Amino acid sequence: MSAFCGGIDIGIRNSVITTYQKTGSDCVTTKQGKRIFPSVLAIKRNNEVSIGESAVPYMLSPAHFSIQYAKRVIGYQYNSE
């Protein structure tokens, strides 16, 4: 069994996912070869979850089913303005 470690850098707008094994580290890429993912999560009406590029179309319609820019509010109380 080989050792495996992963890391996620969650940015305000974009995120990067990296894996590390004995042979070295590597960034996770999309099918198109992109290494940077939009920091967006969407929950569709059928409860299917989309992340990254596939979640971007859900940022506006319906907006209440998507999470974006969450890092800006980490540490705030739920009822704070």
Secondary structure by P-SEA (a helix, b strand, c coil): cbbbbbbbbccccbbbbbbbcccbbbbbbccccccccccbbbbcccccccccccccccccccccccccccccccccccccc
